[in-house]
Amino acid sequence: MKAFQLLLTLLAWATLGLAQSGGSSGATHIPQCAQTCLEDAAKAVACDPTNQWCVCTNTQLQGIWAVCVMQHCTVKEALATRNLTEAACYAPVRNNSESPRVVNIVLCIISCLCVTARFAHKGLFTTGELGADDLTLLLSIAAGLPQVIVIDRSIIPHGLGKDVWNVPPEDIYIFSRGLYALIIAYYLQIALIKLSLLLFLLRIFPRTATKNLIRATMVFDILFGISFALAATFTCTPISFFWTLWDGEHSGKCLDINLMGWINAGVSIGLDVWMLALPLFEVFCLQLSWQRKLSAAFMFFVGTFVTIVSIFRLRFLVDFGSSLNPTWTATNVVLASIIEVNAGIICVCLPSLRIIFVRMFPNILASTHSVSQRTYSEFDTRARASVAGQLQTQSTMAQDSSAIMKTQTFDIQHDDADKAQLVQMYDLGAPSSKSLGTRSSSVGSV
């Protein structure tokens, strides 16, 4: 009789609570295993199980009850119990899904605009063809767009930013499948973004030793991206066990998913620091004033923002790995991942964006612009003086019929303005370096 009274009380609480809180788990009754656990917990703390206030506020009872439910109920029954009791006790229903949705769409638009501006600048203001870094950047965008769709259409509508006990079981399966696809795409995209930046550095730094270091880093980055993408793809056997293991009703085996994420984040942070150190070391070795060194280093130093986001993401991954509420704690991980990949794309586009801003706002960026213009003006003046001297020498020699004539033909190819400035800075600091462009000479005699 007491058990029947308890059941009626719980059902009354749950019905009233669900009506007011809008619970969406689809559960309509407290599982039998949870009812038994509640009776035992109430006896242990001398609390009347029909007393709603006692059941909802006694933390000792709730702790004993929760442990018992996890031991004697299935995962789905435990989630249904938590959903109904939280609704019965008028606990607030948390929903933090709007933040990742807005950040996902806004940063995607900004990144696409930056990439569009980069290629527009290359097509309108330079004569250079698309380089390997440009093509790699396009591949990273191709890997990122599906992530935007998966986050907006799969992960967010099916549980991200909500407590897992408020998410219907069928939605948890969809959420887990979306998370599986998101992890693989993230590993590929972050490696492609790093590769694009490395290819850019390979173009602008002419020292052989530096180029060899960059090439070695590129090989490491490629192996890093492929290995983690493959490991994430086949992390569970069968693969479907990745999104069904949570319910405890399926059999299979998985690698340590959390450990894999921590290792990937740690290696990625270390690689970011190394990739930042390479260009900064080159810039600060130049024989230039500190003002010019800092101006050139600033563009690369902005990349530290991506590293900082990666560090926060690693911290969120640790929280996610120890959480029993994955749909809620995954919110920060997804947010950090969105910010990290989009900030990386923007950083890769910074050299082109800088030139565009100089053209659009010459007064605001007058100091940087004037230094560049003065450098080019001095270079152009010296070049004109050299050509004039050669013409005068040729005219003098032409008057002597027995003189030997020497003809030199120069083919100068102009590259990106950002590359030109950086390489020219290197030339000023290293007298033996090669000048920008290719030059061919032909020598003839009369």
C-alpha positions as CSV (number, residue, x, y, z in Angstrom):
1,M,0.0,0.0,0.0
2,K,2.9,2.4,0.8
3,A,4.6,1.6,-2.5
4,F,1.4,2.4,-4.3
5,Q,1.0,5.7,-2.5
6,L,4.7,6.5,-3.3
7,L,4.1,5.8,-7.0
8,L,1.0,8.0,-7.1
9,T,2.9,10.8,-5.3
10,L,5.9,10.6,-7.7
11,L,3.6,10.5,-10.8
12,A,1.7,13.6,-9.5
13,W,5.0,15.5,-9.0
14,A,6.3,14.5,-12.4
15,T,3.1,15.4,-14.2
16,L,2.9,18.8,-12.6
17,G,6.6,19.4,-13.0
18,L,6.7,18.4,-16.7
19,A,3.7,20.5,-17.4
20,Q,5.4,23.6,-16.0
21,S,9.0,22.8,-17.2
22,G,8.3,21.5,-20.7
23,G,10.3,18.2,-20.1
24,S,11.1,16.6,-23.4
25,S,12.5,13.2,-22.6
26,G,9.3,11.4,-23.5
27,A,9.3,9.4,-20.2
28,T,6.0,9.2,-18.4
29,H,6.7,7.2,-15.3
30,I,9.4,6.5,-12.7
31,P,11.1,3.1,-13.5
32,Q,10.5,0.4,-10.9
33,C,14.2,0.1,-10.1
34,A,14.3,3.8,-9.2
35,Q,11.2,3.5,-7.0
36,T,12.9,0.7,-5.0
37,C,16.0,2.7,-4.7
38,L,14.1,5.7,-3.4
39,E,12.4,3.6,-0.7
40,D,15.8,2.3,0.4
41,A,17.4,5.8,0.4
42,A,14.4,7.2,2.4
43,K,14.8,4.6,5.0
44,A,18.5,5.2,5.3
45,V,18.0,8.9,6.1
46,A,14.7,8.7,7.9
47,C,12.9,10.7,5.3
48,D,9.3,10.1,4.3
49,P,9.4,9.3,0.5
50,T,6.0,10.9,0.0
51,N,7.3,14.2,1.4
52,Q,8.2,16.2,-1.7
53,W,10.1,18.8,0.2
54,C,12.3,16.2,1.9
55,V,13.0,14.2,-1.2
56,C,13.9,17.4,-3.2
57,T,16.1,19.1,-0.6
58,N,17.8,16.2,1.3
59,T,21.2,15.9,-0.4
60,Q,22.1,12.8,1.5
61,L,19.0,11.0,0.2
62,Q,19.7,12.2,-3.3
63,G,23.2,10.9,-3.2
64,I,22.2,7.5,-2.0
65,W,19.4,7.3,-4.4
66,A,21.6,8.3,-7.4
67,V,24.2,5.6,-6.6
68,C,21.5,3.0,-6.3
69,V,19.9,4.0,-9.5
70,M,23.2,3.8,-11.4
71,Q,23.8,0.3,-10.0
72,H,20.4,-1.2,-10.5
73,C,18.9,0.6,-13.5
74,T,19.8,0.8,-17.1
75,V,21.3,4.1,-18.5
76,K,18.0,5.0,-20.2
77,E,16.1,4.3,-16.9
78,A,18.5,6.4,-14.9
79,L,18.2,9.3,-17.3
80,A,14.4,9.1,-17.3
81,T,14.4,9.0,-13.5
82,R,16.6,12.1,-13.3
83,N,14.5,13.9,-15.8
84,L,11.2,13.2,-14.0
85,T,12.5,14.0,-10.5
86,E,14.2,17.2,-11.6
87,A,10.9,18.3,-13.2
88,A,9.0,17.2,-10.1
89,C,11.3,19.3,-7.9
90,Y,11.0,22.3,-10.2
91,A,14.7,22.3,-11.1
92,P,15.5,24.8,-13.8
93,V,15.9,23.4,-17.3
94,R,19.2,24.6,-18.7
95,N,19.7,25.3,-22.4
96,N,22.9,26.9,-23.7
97,S,22.6,25.9,-27.4
98,E,22.2,29.4,-28.7
99,S,25.8,30.5,-28.1
100,P,27.4,27.8,-30.2
101,R,24.9,28.4,-33.0
102,V,25.6,32.1,-33.2
103,V,29.3,31.7,-32.9
104,N,29.4,28.9,-35.5
105,I,27.5,30.9,-38.2
106,V,29.1,34.3,-37.5
107,L,32.7,33.0,-37.5
108,C,32.0,31.0,-40.6
109,I,30.9,34.1,-42.5
110,I,33.9,36.1,-41.3
111,S,36.3,33.3,-42.3
112,C,34.7,33.0,-45.8
113,L,34.9,36.8,-46.2
114,C,38.6,36.8,-45.3
115,V,39.4,33.9,-47.7
116,T,37.4,35.7,-50.4
117,A,39.4,38.9,-49.8
118,R,42.6,37.0,-49.9
119,F,41.9,35.6,-53.4
120,A,40.4,38.9,-54.6
121,H,43.6,40.6,-53.6
122,K,45.6,38.0,-55.4
123,G,43.6,38.3,-58.5
124,L,43.2,42.1,-58.7
125,F,46.5,43.5,-57.3
126,T,49.1,40.8,-58.1
127,T,50.1,38.8,-61.1
128,G,51.1,35.7,-59.1
129,E,49.3,32.4,-59.6
130,L,47.6,30.4,-56.9
131,G,50.3,28.8,-54.7
132,A,50.2,25.6,-52.7
133,D,49.3,27.5,-49.6
134,D,46.2,28.9,-51.4
135,L,45.1,25.5,-52.5
136,T,45.6,24.1,-49.0
137,L,43.6,26.9,-47.6
138,L,40.7,26.0,-49.9
139,L,40.9,22.4,-48.8
140,S,40.7,23.5,-45.2
141,I,37.6,25.5,-46.0
142,A,36.1,22.4,-47.8
143,A,36.8,20.4,-44.6
144,G,35.3,23.1,-42.4
145,L,31.9,23.8,-44.2
146,P,30.6,20.3,-43.4
147,Q,31.4,21.0,-39.7
148,V,29.3,24.1,-39.8
149,I,26.4,22.1,-41.1
150,V,26.8,19.2,-38.7
151,I,27.0,21.6,-35.7
152,D,23.9,23.6,-36.8
153,R,21.7,20.8,-38.1
154,S,22.8,17.7,-36.1
155,I,24.6,18.4,-32.8
156,I,22.7,21.5,-31.6
157,P,19.1,20.4,-32.3
158,H,19.8,17.0,-30.7
159,G,21.2,18.0,-27.3
160,L,24.2,20.3,-27.3
161,G,23.9,22.8,-24.5
162,K,21.3,20.7,-22.6
163,D,21.5,18.4,-19.7
164,V,21.7,14.8,-21.0
165,W,18.7,13.7,-18.9
166,N,16.6,16.2,-20.7
167,V,17.5,14.8,-24.1
168,P,15.5,11.9,-25.5
169,P,17.5,8.7,-26.1
170,E,16.9,8.8,-29.9
171,D,18.4,12.4,-30.0
172,I,21.5,11.2,-28.0
173,Y,22.3,8.7,-30.8
174,I,22.1,11.5,-33.4
175,F,24.2,13.8,-31.2
176,S,26.9,11.2,-30.8
177,R,27.0,10.5,-34.6
178,G,27.4,14.2,-35.3
179,L,30.1,14.4,-32.7
180,Y,31.9,11.5,-34.4
181,A,31.9,13.3,-37.7
182,L,32.9,16.6,-36.1
183,I,36.0,15.1,-34.5
184,I,37.3,13.6,-37.7
185,A,36.7,16.8,-39.7
186,Y,38.4,18.9,-36.9
187,Y,41.6,16.8,-37.0
188,L,41.8,17.2,-40.8
189,Q,41.0,20.9,-40.9
190,I,43.4,22.0,-38.1
191,A,46.2,20.1,-39.9
192,L,45.4,21.7,-43.2
193,I,45.4,25.2,-41.7
194,K,48.8,24.6,-40.2
195,L,50.0,23.2,-43.5
196,S,48.8,26.3,-45.4
197,L,50.7,28.6,-43.0
198,L,53.8,26.5,-43.3
199,L,53.7,26.6,-47.1
200,F,53.4,30.4,-46.9
201,L,56.5,30.5,-44.7
202,L,58.3,28.3,-47.1
203,R,57.7,30.9,-49.9
204,I,58.8,34.0,-48.0
205,F,61.9,32.8,-46.2
206,P,64.8,32.1,-48.5
207,R,67.5,30.6,-46.1
208,T,68.1,27.0,-46.9
209,A,68.3,26.0,-43.2
210,T,65.0,27.6,-42.5
211,K,63.4,26.0,-45.5
212,N,64.6,22.6,-44.3
213,L,63.1,23.1,-40.9
214,I,59.8,24.2,-42.4
215,R,59.7,21.2,-44.7
216,A,60.4,18.9,-41.8
217,T,57.6,20.6,-39.9
218,M,55.3,20.1,-42.9
219,V,56.0,16.4,-43.0
220,F,55.2,16.1,-39.3
221,D,52.0,18.1,-39.6
222,I,50.8,15.9,-42.5
223,L,51.5,12.7,-40.6
224,F,49.9,14.3,-37.5
225,G,46.7,15.1,-39.3
226,I,46.3,11.8,-41.2
227,S,47.2,9.6,-38.2
228,F,44.7,11.3,-35.9
229,A,41.9,11.4,-38.5
230,L,42.4,7.6,-39.1
231,A,42.5,6.9,-35.4
232,A,39.3,8.9,-34.9
233,T,37.6,7.1,-37.8
234,F,38.4,3.6,-36.5
235,T,38.4,4.4,-32.8
236,C,35.6,1.9,-32.1
237,T,34.9,-1.6,-33.4
238,P,32.4,-1.7,-34.9
239,I,32.4,2.0,-35.9
240,S,28.8,2.4,-34.8
241,F,29.8,1.6,-31.3
242,F,31.0,5.1,-31.0
243,W,27.4,6.5,-30.9
244,T,25.8,3.5,-29.2
245,L,28.2,2.7,-26.3
246,W,26.5,5.2,-24.0
247,D,23.4,3.2,-23.6
248,G,25.1,0.0,-22.3
249,E,23.0,-2.1,-24.5
250,H,25.5,-2.8,-27.3
251,S,28.8,-4.6,-27.3
252,G,32.1,-3.5,-28.8
253,K,35.4,-1.9,-27.9
254,C,36.9,1.5,-28.3
255,L,40.3,3.2,-27.8
256,D,40.5,5.8,-25.1
257,I,38.7,8.6,-26.9
258,N,39.5,11.2,-24.2
259,L,43.2,10.3,-24.1
260,M,43.3,10.7,-27.9
261,G,41.8,14.1,-27.7
262,W,44.2,15.2,-25.0
263,I,47.2,14.0,-27.0
264,N,46.0,15.7,-30.1
265,A,45.5,19.0,-28.3
266,G,48.8,18.9,-26.6
267,V,50.7,18.1,-29.8
268,S,48.8,20.8,-31.6
269,I,49.7,23.4,-29.0
270,G,53.4,22.4,-29.2
271,L,53.3,22.6,-33.0
272,D,51.7,26.1,-32.8
273,V,54.5,27.3,-30.5
274,W,57.2,25.9,-32.9
275,M,55.5,27.5,-35.9
276,L,55.4,30.8,-34.1
277,A,59.1,30.6,-33.1
278,L,60.3,29.9,-36.7
279,P,59.2,33.2,-38.3
280,L,59.9,35.3,-35.2
281,F,63.5,34.0,-35.0
282,E,64.0,34.9,-38.7
283,V,62.6,38.4,-38.2
284,F,64.6,39.2,-35.1
285,C,67.8,38.0,-36.7
286,L,67.5,40.8,-39.3
287,Q,69.8,43.8,-39.2
288,L,66.9,46.2,-38.9
289,S,65.6,48.7,-36.3
290,W,63.5,47.4,-33.5
291,Q,60.5,49.3,-34.9
292,R,60.6,47.5,-38.2
293,K,61.3,44.2,-36.5
294,L,58.2,44.6,-34.2
295,S,56.1,45.7,-37.1
296,A,57.0,42.6,-39.1
297,A,56.7,40.3,-36.1
298,F,53.3,41.6,-35.1
299,M,51.6,39.8,-38.0
300,F,53.0,36.5,-36.9
301,F,52.5,37.1,-33.2
302,V,48.8,37.4,-33.7
303,G,48.9,33.7,-34.1
304,T,49.3,33.3,-30.4
305,F,45.6,33.9,-30.0
306,V,45.0,30.5,-31.7
307,T,47.4,28.9,-29.3
308,I,45.6,30.4,-26.3
309,V,42.3,29.1,-27.6
310,S,43.9,25.6,-28.0
311,I,45.0,25.7,-24.4
312,F,41.5,26.5,-23.2
313,R,40.1,23.8,-25.5
314,L,42.4,21.2,-23.8
315,R,41.1,22.3,-20.4
316,F,37.5,21.8,-21.6
317,L,38.5,18.4,-23.0
318,V,39.6,17.3,-19.6
319,D,36.3,18.4,-18.1
320,F,34.4,16.6,-20.9
321,G,36.3,13.4,-20.3
322,S,35.3,13.2,-16.7
323,S,31.7,14.3,-17.1
324,L,28.6,12.3,-16.8
325,N,26.7,15.0,-18.6
326,P,28.3,15.0,-22.1
327,T,25.7,17.1,-24.0
328,W,26.2,19.9,-21.5
329,T,30.0,19.8,-21.1
330,A,30.6,19.4,-24.8
331,T,29.4,22.9,-25.4
332,N,32.6,24.5,-24.3
333,V,34.7,22.0,-26.4
334,V,32.6,22.7,-29.5
335,L,32.8,26.5,-29.0
336,A,36.6,26.4,-28.5
337,S,37.0,24.2,-31.6
338,I,34.9,26.6,-33.7
339,I,36.9,29.6,-32.5
340,E,40.2,27.8,-33.0
341,V,39.7,26.7,-36.6
342,N,38.2,30.0,-37.7
343,A,40.9,32.1,-36.0
344,G,43.5,29.9,-37.7
345,I,41.9,30.6,-41.1
346,I,41.9,34.4,-40.4
347,C,45.5,34.3,-39.3
348,V,46.5,32.6,-42.6
349,C,44.8,35.4,-44.5
350,L,46.3,38.2,-42.4
351,P,49.2,39.1,-44.9
352,S,46.7,39.8,-47.7
353,L,44.3,41.5,-45.4
354,R,47.1,43.8,-44.2
355,I,47.8,45.0,-47.7
356,I,44.1,45.5,-48.4
357,F,43.8,47.6,-45.3
358,V,46.8,49.7,-46.2
359,R,45.2,50.4,-49.6
360,M,41.8,51.2,-48.1
361,F,43.0,53.2,-45.1
362,P,46.4,54.8,-46.0
363,N,46.1,57.6,-43.5
364,I,45.4,55.3,-40.5
365,L,48.2,53.0,-41.5
366,A,50.4,55.8,-42.7
367,S,53.5,54.9,-40.7
368,T,53.7,51.3,-42.0
369,H,52.7,52.4,-45.4
370,S,55.4,55.1,-45.6
371,V,58.1,52.7,-44.5
372,S,57.1,50.4,-47.3
373,Q,56.9,53.1,-49.8
374,R,60.2,54.6,-48.8
375,T,61.9,51.2,-49.1
376,Y,60.5,50.7,-52.6
377,S,61.3,54.2,-53.6
378,E,64.9,53.8,-52.5
379,F,65.1,50.5,-54.3
380,D,63.6,52.0,-57.4
381,T,65.9,55.0,-57.3
382,R,69.0,52.8,-57.1
383,A,67.6,50.6,-59.9
384,R,67.0,53.6,-62.2
385,A,70.5,55.0,-61.4
386,S,72.1,51.7,-62.2
387,V,70.2,51.4,-65.5
388,A,71.2,55.0,-66.4
389,G,74.9,54.2,-65.7
390,Q,74.7,51.1,-67.9
391,L,73.2,53.1,-70.8
392,Q,75.9,55.7,-70.5
393,T,78.6,53.0,-70.5
394,Q,77.0,51.3,-73.5
395,S,76.9,54.6,-75.4
396,T,80.6,55.2,-74.7
397,M,81.6,51.8,-75.7
398,A,79.5,52.0,-78.9
399,Q,81.8,54.8,-80.1
400,D,84.7,52.4,-80.1
401,S,84.2,49.8,-82.9
402,S,86.7,47.5,-81.3
403,A,85.0,47.4,-78.0
404,I,83.3,44.3,-76.6
405,M,79.6,44.7,-76.2
406,K,77.9,42.9,-73.3
407,T,74.1,42.7,-73.3
408,Q,72.1,41.7,-70.2
409,T,68.4,40.8,-70.3
410,F,66.4,40.9,-67.1
411,D,63.1,39.2,-66.6
412,I,61.6,40.4,-63.3
413,Q,58.5,38.7,-62.0
414,H,56.5,40.5,-59.3
415,D,55.1,38.5,-56.5
416,D,52.6,39.2,-53.7
417,A,53.2,42.5,-51.9
418,D,53.3,40.7,-48.6
419,K,56.0,38.4,-49.8
420,A,57.9,41.2,-51.4
421,Q,58.0,43.2,-48.2
422,L,59.2,40.3,-46.1
423,V,61.8,39.1,-48.5
424,Q,63.0,42.6,-49.1
425,M,63.4,43.0,-45.3
426,Y,65.5,39.8,-45.3
427,D,67.7,41.2,-48.1
428,L,68.3,44.4,-46.1
429,G,69.5,42.2,-43.2
430,A,71.5,39.7,-45.2
431,P,73.6,41.1,-48.0
432,S,74.2,37.8,-49.7
433,S,70.6,36.8,-50.1
434,K,69.0,36.5,-53.4
435,S,66.7,39.2,-54.7
436,L,63.0,38.8,-55.3
437,G,62.0,37.4,-58.7
438,T,63.9,35.5,-61.3
439,R,66.5,37.0,-63.5
440,S,67.9,35.5,-66.7
441,S,71.0,36.9,-68.5
442,S,72.5,36.4,-71.9
443,V,76.0,37.4,-72.8
444,G,77.2,38.0,-76.4
445,S,80.3,39.5,-78.0
446,V,81.0,41.3,-81.3
